[in-house]
Amino acid sequence: MLDGLSSSLKDALKKLAGKTVIDRTAVDELVKDLQRALISSDVNVKLVMELSKAVRTRSLEEEPLKGMTVREHVLRIVYQELVRLVWASTDVKLEPQTILMAGLQGSGKTTTTAKLARYFQKKGMKVAVICADTFRPGAFDQISTLCTRIHVPCYGNPLEKDALKITRDGFAALKDQELIIVDTQGRHALEADLIKEIIDLNNLTKATHRWLVIDAALGQQASEQARRFHEAINIDGVIITKMDGTAKGGGAMSAVAETKSGIAFIGSGETIEDLERFDPDGFISRLLGMGDLRALMEKASEAIKPEDVDMNAMMKGKFTLRDMYKQLEALNKMGPLKQIMGMLPLGNMELPEGVYDVTSTKMVRYRIIMDSMTPKELDDPSLINSSRMQRIAHGAGATPDEVRELLKYYKMMQRTLKGLRGASGGKFNMQRLMKRFSGMQ
């Protein structure tokens, strides 16, 4: 997620390591690095200048909190100013409501509509979707197919060209539903006729929320587009899509600042489950390498049972092949391993790329191979010599190279988890860290 910006920000702050006093030269150098990082990531120049001024002034004038190093003091200030840049998270309530979806063509609005329906459905609400996109061929087929997969009612009429009539009829047909999401036509904010249509839809639906879907790759034009939508229908939340790609993302952050609405959700994957509630503290923490254990624990509580994974064993880095498989299986339920690792406070620690290479297919192969091992081998992999390897491979219908690959991955995971423990000083205490960086004692 915003890997380039995250790396640049961490590099800028790394230069403060070891300094005992804050001088103007060091702060000026940091501010220039921050400016380069943010502008190259498409954050609006005006916003960058405002943030730079605040960081420079506060770094030089504010006294570090008791027990804080110089680097921690400046990191806290950068953290707070970046949180201010992305505003607060949009309030999302589990109550009867209507959500009007707005966005440009190609922003991922229709897919996001289905993801949103799934999110509220999982929270126990009766959700339905209205397809008011009368322009794009196949729009109704796309959203109705996605809704059918998750058993969410979807109303539309591909033969009708009046979006207002479709919406009016849809509300009548779906009157028993608690929450209705209206997917509108993707439009350019400068097209007057389309802007009039979405204004009319907003008036017709008396929408509780008007959420703007923004592609993370939109760039500098995002601010202007967001401003025009906001003027038309008073945007009160932004959903940023495609955050798992190589997008810079600064344009989307600028759009949020333009509407002063806050971010409601982040889309970071292709499946219908890949929609994440936005938390500004966690988002900026991840950008700065401070992790987001709160989001990690929420994911874990939704996806796995306490007995599925032994976190103490994982963090000690001393675990058996049997433990490794249980842990990988649990992590797999939570989402992509790279996304999960991004929620851990790793600081500047670089993880080997191979850590992320275990796919669900490979996990099935690993399980078959481990089924051919004895209980002693599963508990103590060091017992596996070449003759045992041949026996295991033969029993699993695998090659010795596949067994070696499994053992190699096991050792890499062991080293990585030991490294995580070292990077966190032996244990993670996100609550204490967050208190320090938000200025609380």
ZADO-839838 format. One record per residue (C-alpha): x, y, z; residue number from 0. Coordinates in steps of 0.25 Angstrom, whole numbers. Layout:
[[X,Y,Z],NUM];
...
! end
This chain:
[[0,0,0],0];
[[7,13,-5],1];
[[20,6,-4],2];
[[28,17,-11],3];
[[23,28,-2],4];
[[24,19,11],5];
[[39,16,7],6];
[[42,31,4],7];
[[36,36,17],8];
[[44,25,25],9];
[[57,29,18],10];
[[55,44,21],11];
[[52,41,36],12];
[[64,31,36],13];
[[74,42,35],14];
[[70,47,49],15];
[[74,34,56],16];
[[85,37,66],17];
[[83,52,67],18];
[[82,58,81],19];
[[78,72,77],20];
[[69,78,67],21];
[[75,88,58],22];
[[69,96,47],23];
[[79,90,37],24];
[[74,76,40],25];
[[59,80,40],26];
[[61,87,27],27];
[[67,75,21],28];
[[55,66,26],29];
[[45,76,21],30];
[[51,76,7],31];
[[51,61,7],32];
[[37,60,11],33];
[[33,70,0],34];
[[40,62,-10],35];
[[33,49,-5],36];
[[19,55,-4],37];
[[20,63,-18],38];
[[25,51,-25],39];
[[13,43,-20],40];
[[4,53,-26],41];
[[0,60,-13],42];
[[-5,74,-16],43];
[[6,84,-15],44];
[[-2,94,-7],45];
[[-5,83,3],46];
[[10,79,3],47];
[[14,93,6],48];
[[4,94,18],49];
[[9,81,24],50];
[[24,86,22],51];
[[21,99,29],52];
[[15,92,41],53];
[[25,81,42],54];
[[37,91,42],55];
[[30,101,52],56];
[[26,90,62],57];
[[39,82,61],58];
[[47,95,64],59];
[[38,101,75],60];
[[32,89,82],61];
[[39,82,93],62];
[[40,67,92],63];
[[31,59,102],64];
[[38,53,114],65];
[[46,41,110],66];
[[45,43,95],67];
[[57,43,86],68];
[[59,54,75],69];
[[55,45,64],70];
[[43,40,72],71];
[[39,55,74],72];
[[40,59,60],73];
[[33,45,55],74];
[[21,49,65],75];
[[20,62,58],76];
[[20,57,44],77];
[[10,46,48],78];
[[1,56,54],79];
[[1,65,42],80];
[[-1,54,32],81];
[[-13,49,40],82];
[[-18,63,39],83];
[[-16,63,24],84];
[[-25,51,22],85];
[[-35,56,31],86];
[[-43,47,41],87];
[[-50,34,37],88];
[[-64,36,31],89];
[[-74,31,41],90];
[[-81,18,37],91];
[[-93,14,45],92];
[[-101,1,44],93];
[[-115,7,42],94];
[[-125,8,31],95];
[[-119,18,21],96];
[[-117,21,6],97];
[[-103,22,0],98];
[[-101,29,-14],99];
[[-88,25,-21],100];
[[-81,35,-29],101];
[[-68,34,-37],102];
[[-61,35,-50],103];
[[-62,24,-61],104];
[[-51,13,-58],105];
[[-50,16,-43],106];
[[-55,3,-39],107];
[[-69,8,-34],108];
[[-77,-3,-38],109];
[[-68,-14,-32],110];
[[-67,-5,-20],111];
[[-82,-4,-19],112];
[[-83,-20,-18],113];
[[-71,-20,-7],114];
[[-79,-9,1],115];
[[-92,-18,0],116];
[[-84,-30,5],117];
[[-78,-21,16],118];
[[-91,-17,22],119];
[[-97,-31,19],120];
[[-86,-37,28],121];
[[-90,-27,39],122];
[[-104,-33,39],123];
[[-112,-23,31],124];
[[-122,-25,20],125];
[[-115,-19,8],126];
[[-119,-17,-7],127];
[[-113,-10,-19],128];
[[-120,-1,-30],129];
[[-112,0,-43],130];
[[-115,14,-48],131];
[[-104,13,-59],132];
[[-111,14,-72],133];
[[-99,17,-80],134];
[[-88,7,-79],135];
[[-91,-6,-87],136];
[[-92,-18,-77],137];
[[-93,-9,-65],138];
[[-105,-16,-59],139];
[[-100,-30,-63],140];
[[-87,-27,-55],141];
[[-93,-22,-43],142];
[[-105,-33,-43],143];
[[-95,-44,-45],144];
[[-86,-39,-33],145];
[[-99,-37,-24],146];
[[-104,-51,-28],147];
[[-91,-57,-22],148];
[[-93,-51,-9],149];
[[-109,-53,-9],150];
[[-112,-38,-9],151];
[[-124,-33,-17],152];
[[-120,-24,-29],153];
[[-130,-16,-36],154];
[[-128,-11,-50],155];
[[-134,-10,-64],156];
[[-124,-10,-76],157];
[[-135,-6,-86],158];
[[-138,7,-78],159];
[[-130,19,-81],160];
[[-136,28,-70],161];
[[-127,27,-57],162];
[[-137,34,-49],163];
[[-149,24,-53],164];
[[-140,12,-50],165];
[[-136,18,-36],166];
[[-151,21,-33],167];
[[-156,7,-37],168];
[[-144,1,-30],169];
[[-148,8,-17],170];
[[-162,3,-18],171];
[[-157,-12,-21],172];
[[-147,-12,-10],173];
[[-156,-5,1],174];
[[-153,-16,11],175];
[[-138,-14,11],176];
[[-131,-7,22],177];
[[-119,-1,14],178];
[[-119,2,-1],179];
[[-107,6,-9],180];
[[-109,13,-22],181];
[[-98,11,-33],182];
[[-98,23,-42],183];
[[-92,25,-56],184];
[[-77,28,-56],185];
[[-75,42,-60],186];
[[-66,53,-62],187];
[[-68,64,-52],188];
[[-68,75,-63],189];
[[-79,69,-71],190];
[[-91,78,-68],191];
[[-102,68,-72],192];
[[-97,56,-64],193];
[[-94,65,-52],194];
[[-109,70,-53],195];
[[-113,55,-53],196];
[[-106,52,-40],197];
[[-111,64,-34],198];
[[-125,59,-38],199];
[[-122,45,-32],200];
[[-117,51,-19],201];
[[-130,59,-18],202];
[[-139,47,-21],203];
[[-132,37,-12],204];
[[-130,47,-1],205];
[[-117,40,1],206];
[[-112,38,15],207];
[[-98,38,9],208];
[[-91,42,-4],209];
[[-78,35,-5],210];
[[-68,38,-16],211];
[[-60,26,-22],212];
[[-46,30,-25],213];
[[-35,22,-32],214];
[[-22,22,-24],215];
[[-15,25,-38],216];
[[-23,37,-42],217];
[[-12,47,-39],218];
[[-12,62,-38],219];
[[-26,64,-45],220];
[[-33,57,-33],221];
[[-34,70,-25],222];
[[-41,77,-36],223];
[[-51,65,-39],224];
[[-54,64,-24],225];
[[-57,79,-23],226];
[[-67,78,-34],227];
[[-74,66,-29],228];
[[-74,72,-15],229];
[[-80,85,-20],230];
[[-91,77,-27],231];
[[-95,67,-16],232];
[[-88,70,-4],233];
[[-78,58,-3],234];
[[-78,53,11],235];
[[-68,41,9],236];
[[-57,36,0],237];
[[-54,21,-4],238];
[[-40,20,-10],239];
[[-39,8,-19],240];
[[-27,0,-24],241];
[[-18,2,-12],242];
[[-11,-11,-14],243];
[[-5,-7,-28],244];
[[7,2,-31],245];
[[-1,15,-30],246];
[[5,27,-23],247];
[[-8,30,-16],248];
[[-5,44,-13],249];
[[-16,49,-22],250];
[[-26,42,-15],251];
[[-21,47,-2],252];
[[-22,61,-8],253];
[[-37,58,-12],254];
[[-40,55,2],255];
[[-34,68,7],256];
[[-42,76,-4],257];
[[-55,70,1],258];
[[-52,71,16],259];
[[-60,58,17],260];
[[-51,47,22],261];
[[-48,33,16],262];
[[-59,23,18],263];
[[-52,11,12],264];
[[-40,6,5],265];
[[-41,-5,-6],266];
[[-28,-13,-7],267];
[[-31,-26,-15],268];
[[-39,-32,-25],269];
[[-48,-41,-17],270];
[[-62,-36,-12],271];
[[-56,-37,2],272];
[[-45,-27,0],273];
[[-51,-15,6],274];
[[-45,-9,18],275];
[[-51,1,28],276];
[[-41,13,28],277];
[[-34,17,41],278];
[[-25,30,39],279];
[[-16,26,51],280];
[[-14,12,45],281];
[[-12,17,31],282];
[[-1,27,34],283];
[[5,18,44],284];
[[7,8,33],285];
[[13,18,24],286];
[[23,22,34],287];
[[27,7,37],288];
[[20,8,51],289];
[[10,-4,47],290];
[[-5,-5,50],291];
[[-7,-15,61],292];
[[-21,-11,63],293];
[[-26,-14,49],294];
[[-18,-27,49],295];
[[-25,-31,62],296];
[[-38,-28,56],297];
[[-35,-36,44],298];
[[-31,-48,52],299];
[[-43,-47,61],300];
[[-52,-48,48],301];
[[-44,-59,41],302];
[[-38,-68,52],303];
[[-41,-75,65],304];
[[-32,-73,77],305];
[[-27,-87,76],306];
[[-24,-86,61],307];
[[-10,-79,64],308];
[[-1,-78,76],309];
[[4,-63,75],310];
[[14,-66,86],311];
[[21,-77,78],312];
[[21,-69,66],313];
[[28,-57,72],314];
[[38,-66,79],315];
[[42,-71,65],316];
[[43,-85,71],317];
[[32,-94,64],318];
[[30,-107,58],319];
[[26,-110,44],320];
[[13,-114,50],321];
[[12,-100,56],322];
[[16,-93,43],323];
[[5,-100,35],324];
[[-5,-96,45],325];
[[0,-82,45],326];
[[0,-80,30],327];
[[-14,-86,29],328];
[[-19,-76,39],329];
[[-12,-64,32],330];
[[-17,-69,19],331];
[[-31,-67,24],332];
[[-28,-52,28],333];
[[-23,-48,14],334];
[[-10,-47,6],335];
[[2,-49,15],336];
[[9,-36,10],337];
[[-3,-28,14],338];
[[-3,-35,28],339];
[[12,-32,30],340];
[[9,-18,26],341];
[[1,-16,39],342];
[[13,-20,48],343];
[[22,-9,53],344];
[[35,-13,46],345];
[[42,0,46],346];
[[53,0,35],347];
[[54,-16,35],348];
[[53,-21,21],349];
[[47,-35,19],350];
[[52,-45,9],351];
[[42,-45,-3],352];
[[41,-60,-2],353];
[[33,-59,11],354];
[[21,-55,2],355];
[[22,-66,-8],356];
[[13,-77,-2],357];
[[0,-78,-9],358];
[[-12,-86,-6],359];
[[-7,-97,-16],360];
[[6,-98,-10],361];
[[0,-99,4],362];
[[-8,-111,-1],363];
[[5,-117,-6],364];
[[12,-114,7],365];
[[1,-121,15],366];
[[2,-134,6],367];
[[17,-134,8],368];
[[15,-132,23],369];
[[5,-143,24],370];
[[17,-153,20],371];
[[25,-148,31],372];
[[26,-155,45],373];
[[21,-148,57],374];
[[36,-147,62],375];
[[39,-140,48],376];
[[28,-130,49],377];
[[32,-127,63],378];
[[47,-126,60],379];
[[50,-123,45],380];
[[65,-124,48],381];
[[64,-139,48],382];
[[61,-139,33],383];
[[73,-144,26],384];
[[75,-148,11],385];
[[69,-162,13],386];
[[57,-157,21],387];
[[55,-147,10],388];
[[54,-158,-1],389];
[[44,-166,8],390];
[[36,-153,10],391];
[[36,-150,-5],392];
[[32,-164,-9],393];
[[20,-165,1],394];
[[15,-151,-4],395];
[[17,-153,-19],396];
[[26,-141,-19],397];
[[41,-139,-22],398];
[[52,-137,-12],399];
[[53,-123,-17],400];
[[39,-120,-13],401];
[[42,-125,1],402];
[[55,-117,1],403];
[[46,-105,-3],404];
[[37,-107,9],405];
[[48,-108,18],406];
[[55,-96,12],407];
[[42,-88,14],408];
[[41,-93,28],409];
[[55,-88,32],410];
[[52,-74,25],411];
[[39,-72,33],412];
[[47,-76,46],413];
[[58,-65,43],414];
[[47,-55,39],415];
[[39,-57,51],416];
[[52,-56,60],417];
[[55,-43,52],418];
[[41,-37,55],419];
[[43,-40,70],420];
[[56,-33,69],421];
[[51,-21,62],422];
[[40,-19,72],423];
[[49,-20,84],424];
[[45,-34,88],425];
[[30,-31,88],426];
[[20,-22,81],427];
[[13,-11,90],428];
[[5,-3,80],429];
[[-4,3,90],430];
[[8,9,97],431];
[[14,14,84],432];
[[1,20,79],433];
[[-1,27,92],434];
[[13,33,91],435];
[[11,38,77],436];
[[-2,44,79],437];
[[3,52,90],438];
[[-4,45,101],439];
[[3,40,114],440];
! end
